[in-house]
Amino acid sequence: MINALGIVTSSNGRYHVAGLEDYRPIGAFSFLGRYRIVDFPVSNLSNSNIDQIQVYVSQNPRSLAEHLGGGQQYNINSKRGKLQLLFNQDSRVNEIYNTDVAAYMDNIGILERNHMDYVVITPGNMIFKQDYQKLLQAHVDSGADVTLLYHKVSNAKVHYRSTAILQLNRQKGVKSIARNDGTQDNRNIFMDTYVMKRELFIRLIRDAAKTSSIYNLADILNIRSEELDIRGYQHREDYLAAVYDFTSYYQANLDLLDFQKASALFSPQWPIYTKTTDSCPVQYVEGSRVTDSMIANGCLVEGTVEHSVIGRGVKIEKGAVVKNCVILGHSVIGKDVYLENQVVDKWAKVLHVGELVAPADRPGYVRREDVL
C-alpha cells in the first residue's frame, strides 16, 4: 500500500450553481435524497486506504462542517487517520483571485507538516468511483512526475461544457490542460484529479503563487509541461457526473434513476458512506402513486411522484403531482399542486401555486425556506 494524503478541493469560483450555492458549497449539496456530493470523493479515498484527508472549503462552510464531523461515518482509522476541514478566505475584490493555489497557500504550513509521501487531489464537485491505490501504483510504476485522471466521453459538445480536457500524445503524455469549448463530442474530460509526490506538489503551488496571483494548479502544470513528465491515466469505470452549474446538478440526480447507471456507481464492495439519521420509513397513503423515483426515509406521500428524487422528511400532500423533480429535505408540496422539472430547496413550501412547470433543459428553482 502506498501512503498518500488525500485532498478534496472546493470549486474556488470556477463553477457556480445558481441558487443552491447561495446557502452551501457544492460539496454539501444533497444528492439522491440521502447523500452529499462530498461523500463520494471522501468514500473513494477511505475505500482506497487513504485515511488522512483534507477537505477544502471557503464560503458558507457550516453545513459541510456539520455533515463531515470528525469523519467517523467514512470508516477512517480512528488512531492514525484524520479528516480535516480546511478553510480559505475567498477574495471579494475579484473572483479571479479565488484559485485552488490560493487555498493551498492559506494552509501551506499544514501541508508542509504532513509526512505522507504522495498526494491524491480529487474534486469536490464530481461523482464517480475510483480505487486510488491502483492510480497511485500506476503512477509509481510509470516513473512520471504527475499523473492526471481522465474519462473518455462522446458527448462533450453538450455536456461537461465548463470542465477541463486533457490533450494527450500517443503515449498518454499530457500535452496541455484546456477548457472544454463544446466544439467536439469526443474528449478526454479531466477529472481534476492529480497524483504526485507531496514535496513536488508544495513546490508547484509555491511556484504558481510566485508566478501569478490568479494561477490554478493546472496553469502551472501547463507552463511546466516541457520539464515535467505528466501522464494521463484513463478512468475505467462507466459512470462520471460533474456538477458545474444548476442544470448539471439537476440532471446528475435524475440520471441515477436509471438502474444501469446506478449499478455502475454503487456496489457492495465499494460503499459510499454518509452521515445517517434516524427516521421512520416512507409512508405511502392509500391512493398515492410512485413510479421510477428515489424517495428517502421520513417522507409522507399522499399524491403522485414520477421520475423524481425526494429527500428526507418531505411531505407530498393529496392530489399533488411531482414529475421530473428534485425535492430536497423537509419540503412540503401542497394539496393539488403540480410540479414539473423543478428543484425545490430544503424547508421550502409550495402551497399556493397551482402549477409550476419549467423546460427540462432549464429546470426551475424554489429557494430554501421559501413559501410559494
N, C-alpha and C positions, 0 to 999 in steps of 0.2 A: 504494500500500500504506500502510495506517495503522499507525503504530508503537504497540505496546502491550506491557505487562508481563503475562505470564501467571501466574496464581496458582492452584495446585491445593490445595484445602483438605482438612483432615482432618475427621473426624466430630465431634471435640470433645465427645464424650459424648452427642450427640443420638441416635446409633444404637448398638446393641450387638449383635454377632454372637457368641452364646454359644459357648464352646469355642475356636473359631478365633482370636478376638481376644485370648485369653489369651497368645498367642505372637507376634502381629504385628498391625500396624494394618491396617485394611480395604484400603488401597491395595496392600499387599503380598500379599494373598490370591492364591493360584493360581487361574487361570481358564482353562477349556477345556484344561487339561493343559499348555499351553505359555506362556500369558501371565500377567501380574499385572494386577490391576484398574487400577493406576496407569498402565499402558501406554496405556490408551485416552484419558484426558484429555491426557497429555503428547504422544501422537501427534497428536491433534487440533490442539493448539497448534503443534507443529512443522510439520505439513502446512499450517497457515494462515500460515506465515512469521512466527510469533512464536517467537523463539529466545532470549528472556530469560525464564526460567521459574523460579518459586519453588514448591517442594513443601513443605507444612507437615506436621509430624508431632510427636506428643507421646510416647506410651508405646511401648515396645518398638521402637525405630527401626532396630535392626541389620539386619534382613532387607530393609527398604526401602532403607537406605543401600547395602547390598551390590548390590541389583538396579539401582538408578539409576546408581551410579558417577558418572562425570563427564558422563554424558548422550550419549556418542558414538553409542550404538545408535539414538538418536532423530533422527539426521541434523541435529543442531543445529550451526549455523555455528561452527566452532572458533575463529575470530578475534574475532567480535563477539558471539557467543551465549554463554549461561551457564545451566546448570541448577544451582540451589541447593537444598539440603535444609535447611530452617529449622526450628529446634526451639522448642517452647514447653513450659513446665512446667505440667502439669495440677495443679490443686489437689486435695489429698487430704482437705481439710476437708469439702468438699461439692461434688458434681458440677455443681451449678447454676452454679459459677464457671467451668466449662470451656467457654468460648464461643469462637467464631471471633474476636470482637473482642479477647478476652484474648490470643489467639495473635498477632494483628496488633500489639497493643501491645507484646508481648515483643520484636518485631522492627521497631519503628516507625522506628528510625534507618536501617535498610536500605531501607525503603520510601521514606523521605524523600530518600535519596541517589540513588535511581533517577531516570533522566532521561526515561523514556517518558511520552508524553502521556496515554495511556489505560491502564486495567487491564481485563483479562478474568479474572474469577474463576470457576472451574469446580470441581465437586465431585470428590473422590477416591473416591466410592462409587457412581458411576453409570457405565453403559456405553452409549455412543451415539456417533454420528458427527455432526460439525458443523464447517462451514467458518466460522471466527471472523472472517475478513476480511469475509465477507458480513454477519455480525452487526454488526461494527464500522461498516461503511459504512451499514447501515440505521440504526444509532444516530446517526451524524453527520448523515445526511440528515433525520432526524426532528426534530433540534434538541432532543431530550429530554435531561434531566439524567442519567437512569438508564434502562437497558434490561434487562429480565429475560426470560430464555428459558423457554418453557413448552411442554409437549407435551399435546395433547388425548387423553384416554383415555375409554373407555366401560366400564371395569371397576374403578372406584375403590372400590366397596363391598368388594371382596375384596382387591385389590392396592394397593400404594403407601400402605398404611394409616398409616405413620409419617412420610410425606413431607409437604411443604407444597404448597398450592394457591394459585393466583392468582385473585382476584376482579376481573374486568375490566368496564369500561364498554363502550359500543358502539364507541368509538374506540380500543379496546385500551389505554386508560389503566388503570393498576393502582390499584384502589381499596384493596386490602389483600392482605397475605400471611397466610394462615391455615393451620391444620393440617388435613389430610385426616381427617375424623371417620368416614368409611365410611358416610355416610348417603345418598350419591348415586353413581350409576355414572358419569355424565358430569362430568368435572372437567378443569381445566387444571392439570396437575401442574407445579409449579415445579421446574425442573431445577437449582436452586441455582447458577445461572449469572448473573452480573452484568456489565454493561459500563458504565463511566463514566470521566470524567477522573480521573487519578491524584490530582490535588490535591483534588477533591471526595471521593474515597474516603478520603483521610487525614483530612479534616475530619470526615467522618461517623464514622469509628472513634474519633476523639478525643472527639467529641460523645457517642457511645454510652457510652464509658468513663466520662465525667463524669456522665452521666445515671443510669446504673445499672451496678453491677459484674456483673450477670448478663445484660446485653443482648447479643444477637446483632446482626449487620448487618441482618437482616430486621426486627428490632424497631425500630431507629432509623428505617428507611425507612417503616415503618407510621406512626410518630409524625410524620415529616416529609412525609407523602404530600400534605398540603394545600399545602405551599410548594414542593415539587419536582415537576417533570414526569417521572413514572415511567411508562414504556411497556412493554407486553408484546410479545414477538416470538415467533411460533409456530415451533416446531421442525418442519421439513417432512420429515425423514427418517422411515422407517417404524419404526425399532427404538429402544426405550428400555428399559433394565433398571436398577433401583435395588436396591442391596444394603443393606438396613436391618435385617435380622435373619437368623437362621440359615436359615430356610425360603426366604427370597428369594434367598440365595446359592445354595442347592441348586437352586432352580428356574431361576435365570438360566443356570446351566451346562447343564442338560438342555434348556432351551428352544432353545438354539442347535444342537442336533442336528437341528432342523428346517431343511432346506436353504433354504427361502424366507426364514426369519428370518436365517439366517447370511448369505445373499446380500445382505440389506438392510444388514448391518453391515460386511461385509468386501468390498472391491473393490480391484482392482489400482491404480486411480487414487488411492486413499486408503489407503495401507498402515498397518497397525498394527505399530509397531516394538516389539521386545522384546530382552532380553538372550539371546543364543544360546549354546548349549553343544554341544560335540562329543560325539556318542553314535551308536551303531550304529542302523540301522533296527529296527523292531519285528520280533521273531522269533515266528512263528506255528508252533507244533509240530504235527505231524500229529495229527489228532483234535480240535484246538481249533476253536471256533466263535465268530465275532464277527458281530453284527448291529447296525446303527443306532447305532454308537458312534464316539467320537473317542479315538484312542489315540496317545500321544506317543512319540517316539523312545526307544530304550533299554529298551523293555519286553520281557518274555518271557511269552507267552500259551500256556499248555498246556490251560486249561479253557475255559469259556463266558463270553462277555461280551455282554450285551443292553442296549441303550439306556443307555449309561454313558459317562462321561468318565474317562479313565485318564491320570494324569500320567506324567512321565518316570521311567524306571527301575523301574517296578512289575513285580512277578512274580506271575502268577496260575497257581497250580500245577494239576496234573492233577486233573480231577474237580470243581474249584471252579466255582461259578456266581456271577457278579456281574451283578445286574439292577437297573436304575434307580439306579445308584450314582455317586458322585463320589469317585474314589480319587486322593489326592494323591501326590506323587512318592516313589519309593523304598520304597513299602509292599509287604508280602507278604501275599497271600491264599492260605492253605494248602490242602493237598490235601482235596478233598471238602467244603470249606466253602461254605455257601450264604448269600449276602448280598443283601438287597433293601432299597432305599430308605435307603441309608446314605451318610454322608460319612466317609471314612477319612483321617485327617490324615497328614502326612509321617512316614516312617520307622516307621509302626505295622506290627505283625504280627498277623494274625488267623489263628491256627493251631489252637487247641484248642476253638473254638466250632463245633458242627455247623451251626447255623442262627442267623442274625441278621437279623431282619425288623422293620421299623417301618412305620407308616402313611405313605402318600405325602404327606399334608399335615403330618406331623410326623416328618421323617426323623431317623434316629439318627445318633450321632456317636461315632467311635472316636478317642480322644485321640492327640496326637502322641507318637510313640515308645513307645506302649503295646504290650504283648503280651497278646493275649486267647487 
